[in-house]
Amino acid sequence: MTNQKKSVLGRGLSALIPKTPVSIRQGEVGEDSGGVNVIASVELERIRPNPFQPRTDFDSESLEELSKSILEKGLIQPITVRRLGEDYQLVSGERRMRAAQRAGLPSIPAFIIDVQSDSEMLELALVENIQREELNPIEIAHAYRRLIDECRLTQDEVGQKVGKDRSTVTNFLRLLKLPEKVREGLRRGRLTMGHARALLGLDNERDQLRLYDEIVMGGVNVRSVERTTRARKAKPAKHTRHGTGIHSVEEQLKRMLGTKVKVYAKSGGKGEIVIQYFSADDLERILELILDKRHR
């Protein structure tokens, strides 16, 4: 990591946001003269998207409102870009850029910074979006995961960069273990972060989905979900002993081992086999039979 990178990332949002106390109107900003850490007017058609953009949901109605505001009052905060050959690449501000495009503006004020590598681009884009709190919980979870996987950061380091403690980072990462349907519901605001964390207390995906449907359909609060989760976890796993297949396996094992054998099936294709023995010699005999069969 270069000293320049440490400096940029160490300042957090200050590396991406220039001090502009008043709104910027079209025509008030000059053309790009080739400097860095300057605000210049940049043609929208020359700005390439940020491949590391963590935000995936852009509300159309909200964009339309911002577009009208930009036309009426100007852009309060310029976007941030880096130079990429003869063009530019967006670092942050995609929502503002999209709104400006909707407004039909040919160019947009941009804060031009020096970014040396794609890895630095990724960190800047993720940290900026997280610190602005513009992401939904699933987007944040994916952002944390990318910082860990692609930027080689620990959970502690991620927490330091975004101003959160390690437990917060861990809780967001756990959301990615939820079923896709639940993750999509959380992305769309159909349930809260508290609901999602309570659902993680259930080990069975089927139970998670069933309880998720109850939350969405019935408006179940977080406390109720937590109570339901604790109650279901407290119940011992049910064993079933039905079906001719189970009895057939038992009979084969009884004949092979010469003792009583019970096979219990659980949900999800799991189960357990209970082999009885009546003395230390009997246990040794059974063990020899199993090992002999195993090595044939």
C-alpha positions as CSV (number, residue, x, y, z in Angstrom):
1,M,0.0,0.0,0.0
2,T,1.4,3.4,-1.0
3,N,1.6,6.4,1.3
4,Q,-0.8,8.2,-1.0
5,K,-3.3,5.4,-0.6
6,K,-3.0,5.4,3.2
7,S,-3.6,9.2,3.1
8,V,-6.7,9.0,1.0
9,L,-8.3,6.1,2.8
10,G,-7.3,7.4,6.2
11,R,-9.3,10.6,5.7
12,G,-12.5,8.6,4.9
13,L,-15.2,10.8,3.2
14,S,-13.0,13.8,3.3
15,A,-10.9,12.2,0.5
16,L,-14.0,12.1,-1.7
17,I,-15.9,15.3,-0.7
18,P,-14.4,18.7,-1.4
19,K,-15.4,21.6,0.9
20,T,-18.2,23.2,-1.1
21,P,-20.6,25.1,1.2
22,V,-22.9,26.3,-1.6
23,S,-24.6,24.6,-4.5
24,I,-22.9,24.4,-7.8
25,R,-24.9,25.5,-10.9
26,Q,-24.3,24.6,-14.5
27,G,-21.7,27.0,-16.0
28,E,-20.2,28.0,-12.6
29,V,-17.3,25.5,-12.8
30,G,-14.5,25.7,-15.3
31,E,-13.2,23.0,-17.7
32,D,-10.7,20.3,-16.5
33,S,-7.2,21.8,-16.7
34,G,-5.4,18.6,-15.8
35,G,-5.0,19.0,-12.0
36,V,-6.0,16.7,-9.2
37,N,-8.1,17.4,-6.1
38,V,-9.9,20.1,-8.1
39,I,-13.5,20.6,-9.1
40,A,-14.1,20.8,-12.9
41,S,-16.9,20.5,-15.3
42,V,-16.9,17.0,-16.9
43,E,-19.0,15.8,-19.8
44,L,-21.4,13.1,-18.7
45,E,-20.8,11.0,-21.8
46,R,-17.1,10.7,-20.9
47,I,-17.7,9.3,-17.4
48,R,-17.5,5.5,-17.2
49,P,-19.4,3.6,-14.5
50,N,-17.7,2.4,-11.4
51,P,-17.3,-1.4,-11.6
52,F,-17.0,-1.6,-7.8
53,Q,-20.2,0.2,-7.1
54,P,-21.8,-1.6,-4.1
55,R,-25.2,0.1,-4.5
56,T,-27.5,-1.9,-6.7
57,D,-30.9,-0.3,-5.9
58,F,-31.8,3.1,-7.2
59,D,-35.4,4.3,-6.6
60,S,-36.8,5.8,-9.8
61,E,-39.1,8.3,-7.9
62,S,-36.2,9.5,-5.7
63,L,-34.0,10.0,-8.8
64,E,-36.8,12.0,-10.4
65,E,-37.0,14.3,-7.4
66,L,-33.3,14.8,-7.3
67,S,-33.2,15.5,-11.0
68,K,-35.8,18.3,-10.6
69,S,-33.8,19.7,-7.6
70,I,-30.6,19.8,-9.6
71,L,-32.4,21.7,-12.4
72,E,-33.9,24.2,-9.9
73,K,-31.1,24.6,-7.3
74,G,-28.0,23.2,-8.9
75,L,-25.9,20.3,-7.6
76,I,-25.1,20.7,-3.9
77,Q,-22.3,18.1,-3.9
78,P,-20.2,17.3,-7.0
79,I,-19.5,13.7,-7.9
80,T,-16.0,12.2,-7.5
81,V,-14.1,10.8,-10.5
82,R,-10.6,9.7,-11.4
83,R,-8.9,10.1,-14.8
84,L,-8.9,7.0,-17.0
85,G,-7.0,7.7,-20.2
86,E,-8.9,10.4,-22.1
87,D,-12.0,9.8,-20.1
88,Y,-13.0,9.5,-16.5
89,Q,-14.2,6.8,-14.1
90,L,-16.8,7.4,-11.4
91,V,-15.6,6.9,-7.9
92,S,-18.7,8.0,-6.0
93,G,-21.9,9.8,-6.7
94,E,-23.7,7.5,-9.1
95,R,-27.1,8.6,-7.9
96,R,-26.3,12.3,-8.5
97,M,-24.8,11.4,-12.0
98,R,-28.0,9.4,-12.9
99,A,-30.2,12.3,-11.8
100,A,-28.1,14.8,-13.9
101,Q,-28.5,12.5,-16.9
102,R,-32.3,12.5,-16.3
103,A,-32.2,16.3,-16.2
104,G,-30.6,16.3,-19.6
105,L,-27.4,18.1,-18.5
106,P,-24.5,17.7,-20.9
107,S,-21.9,17.9,-18.1
108,I,-21.6,17.8,-14.3
109,P,-19.3,19.3,-11.7
110,A,-16.8,16.6,-10.6
111,F,-14.1,16.4,-7.9
112,I,-11.1,14.9,-9.6
113,I,-8.9,12.8,-7.4
114,D,-5.8,10.7,-8.0
115,V,-6.5,7.0,-7.6
116,Q,-3.6,4.7,-8.4
117,S,-5.2,1.2,-8.5
118,D,-8.4,-0.8,-8.9
119,S,-7.9,-2.0,-5.3
120,E,-7.9,1.5,-4.0
121,M,-11.0,2.3,-6.2
122,L,-12.8,-0.6,-4.6
123,E,-12.0,0.5,-1.0
124,L,-13.0,4.1,-1.7
125,A,-16.3,3.2,-3.4
126,L,-17.3,0.7,-0.6
127,V,-16.2,2.8,2.3
128,E,-17.8,6.0,0.9
129,N,-21.2,4.3,0.4
130,I,-21.1,2.6,3.8
131,Q,-20.2,5.8,5.6
132,R,-23.0,7.7,3.9
133,E,-25.4,5.0,5.1
134,E,-27.1,4.9,1.6
135,L,-26.9,1.1,1.3
136,N,-29.5,-1.4,2.4
137,P,-28.3,-4.1,4.9
138,I,-27.6,-6.7,2.1
139,E,-25.6,-4.2,0.1
140,I,-23.6,-3.4,3.2
141,A,-23.0,-7.1,3.9
142,H,-21.8,-7.6,0.4
143,A,-19.6,-4.5,0.7
144,Y,-18.0,-5.9,3.9
145,R,-17.5,-9.2,2.2
146,R,-15.7,-7.6,-0.8
147,L,-13.5,-5.5,1.5
148,I,-12.4,-8.8,3.2
149,D,-12.1,-11.0,0.1
150,E,-10.8,-8.5,-2.5
151,C,-8.9,-6.0,-0.3
152,R,-7.5,-8.6,2.0
153,L,-8.8,-6.8,5.1
154,T,-9.7,-8.4,8.4
155,Q,-13.1,-7.8,10.1
156,D,-11.4,-5.5,12.6
157,E,-9.8,-3.5,9.7
158,V,-13.1,-3.2,7.9
159,G,-14.7,-1.9,11.1
160,Q,-11.9,0.7,11.5
161,K,-12.4,2.0,8.0
162,V,-16.2,2.4,8.2
163,G,-16.3,3.5,11.9
164,K,-18.0,0.4,13.2
165,D,-17.0,-2.2,15.8
166,R,-16.1,-5.8,14.8
167,S,-19.4,-7.3,16.1
168,T,-21.4,-5.0,13.8
169,V,-19.4,-6.2,10.8
170,T,-19.8,-9.8,11.8
171,N,-23.6,-9.4,12.2
172,F,-23.9,-7.9,8.7
173,L,-21.8,-10.7,7.2
174,R,-24.1,-13.3,8.8
175,L,-27.0,-12.0,6.8
176,L,-25.5,-13.5,3.7
177,K,-26.2,-17.0,5.2
178,L,-30.0,-16.3,5.0
179,P,-32.0,-17.9,2.1
180,E,-32.2,-15.8,-1.1
181,K,-35.9,-15.0,-0.5
182,V,-35.2,-13.6,2.9
183,R,-32.2,-11.6,1.6
184,E,-34.3,-10.1,-1.1
185,G,-37.0,-9.2,1.4
186,L,-34.4,-7.4,3.6
187,R,-33.1,-5.6,0.5
188,R,-36.6,-4.4,-0.3
189,G,-37.4,-3.4,3.2
190,R,-40.1,-6.1,3.8
191,L,-38.4,-7.0,7.2
192,T,-35.9,-5.2,9.4
193,M,-32.4,-6.0,10.4
194,G,-33.7,-7.2,13.8
195,H,-36.1,-9.7,12.1
196,A,-33.2,-11.0,10.0
197,R,-30.9,-11.5,12.9
198,A,-33.6,-13.4,14.8
199,L,-34.2,-15.6,11.8
200,L,-30.5,-16.6,11.8
201,G,-31.2,-18.3,15.1
202,L,-33.0,-21.0,13.2
203,D,-30.8,-23.7,11.7
204,N,-33.3,-25.1,9.3
205,E,-33.9,-23.1,6.0
206,R,-37.4,-24.3,5.8
207,D,-38.2,-22.9,9.2
208,Q,-36.6,-19.6,8.3
209,L,-38.7,-19.3,5.2
210,R,-41.9,-20.2,7.0
211,L,-41.3,-17.6,9.7
212,Y,-40.3,-15.1,7.1
213,D,-43.6,-15.5,5.4
214,E,-45.4,-15.0,8.7
215,I,-43.4,-11.8,9.2
216,V,-44.3,-10.4,5.8
217,M,-48.0,-11.5,5.9
218,G,-48.8,-10.8,9.5
219,G,-46.5,-7.9,10.6
220,V,-44.9,-10.0,13.3
221,N,-42.6,-7.8,15.5
222,V,-39.0,-8.6,16.3
223,R,-39.7,-9.7,19.9
224,S,-42.2,-12.3,18.7
225,V,-39.8,-13.6,16.1
226,E,-37.1,-14.0,18.8
227,R,-39.5,-15.8,21.1
228,T,-40.5,-18.2,18.3
229,T,-36.9,-18.8,17.4
230,R,-36.0,-19.7,21.0
231,A,-39.0,-21.9,21.4
232,R,-38.2,-23.9,18.2
233,K,-34.6,-24.3,19.0
234,A,-35.5,-25.6,22.5
235,K,-37.5,-28.5,21.0
236,P,-35.4,-31.6,20.5
237,A,-35.1,-32.8,17.0
238,K,-37.8,-35.3,16.1
239,H,-36.8,-38.8,15.1
240,T,-38.9,-40.8,12.8
241,R,-38.9,-44.6,12.3
242,H,-41.3,-45.0,9.4
243,G,-40.9,-46.5,6.0
244,T,-39.9,-50.0,4.8
245,G,-36.4,-48.7,3.8
246,I,-35.5,-48.0,7.5
247,H,-36.6,-51.4,8.6
248,S,-34.7,-53.1,5.8
249,V,-31.5,-51.3,6.7
250,E,-32.0,-52.3,10.4
251,E,-32.4,-55.9,9.5
252,Q,-29.2,-55.9,7.4
253,L,-27.2,-54.4,10.1
254,K,-28.6,-56.8,12.7
255,R,-27.6,-59.8,10.6
256,M,-24.2,-58.4,10.0
257,L,-23.4,-57.3,13.6
258,G,-25.4,-59.9,15.5
259,T,-26.9,-57.4,17.9
260,K,-29.9,-54.9,18.2
261,V,-29.7,-51.9,15.8
262,K,-32.0,-49.0,15.5
263,V,-32.0,-46.5,12.7
264,Y,-33.5,-43.0,13.2
265,A,-34.2,-40.7,10.4
266,K,-34.3,-36.9,10.8
267,S,-35.3,-34.1,8.5
268,G,-33.0,-33.1,5.6
269,G,-31.9,-36.7,4.9
270,K,-29.9,-36.9,8.2
271,G,-30.2,-39.5,11.0
272,E,-28.4,-41.7,13.4
273,I,-27.7,-45.4,13.9
274,V,-27.8,-46.9,17.5
275,I,-25.9,-50.1,17.9
276,Q,-26.3,-51.9,21.2
277,Y,-23.6,-54.0,23.0
278,F,-23.8,-55.9,26.2
279,S,-20.2,-56.2,27.4
280,A,-16.6,-55.0,26.6
281,D,-16.0,-58.2,24.7
282,D,-19.2,-57.7,22.7
283,L,-18.1,-54.2,21.8
284,E,-14.7,-55.4,20.7
285,R,-16.5,-58.1,18.6
286,I,-18.7,-55.6,16.9
287,L,-15.8,-53.2,16.2
288,E,-13.8,-56.0,14.6
289,L,-16.8,-56.9,12.4
290,I,-17.2,-53.2,11.3
291,L,-13.5,-52.8,10.6
292,D,-13.4,-56.1,8.7
293,K,-16.2,-55.0,6.5
294,R,-14.7,-51.6,6.0
295,H,-11.4,-52.9,4.7
296,R,-12.7,-55.6,2.4
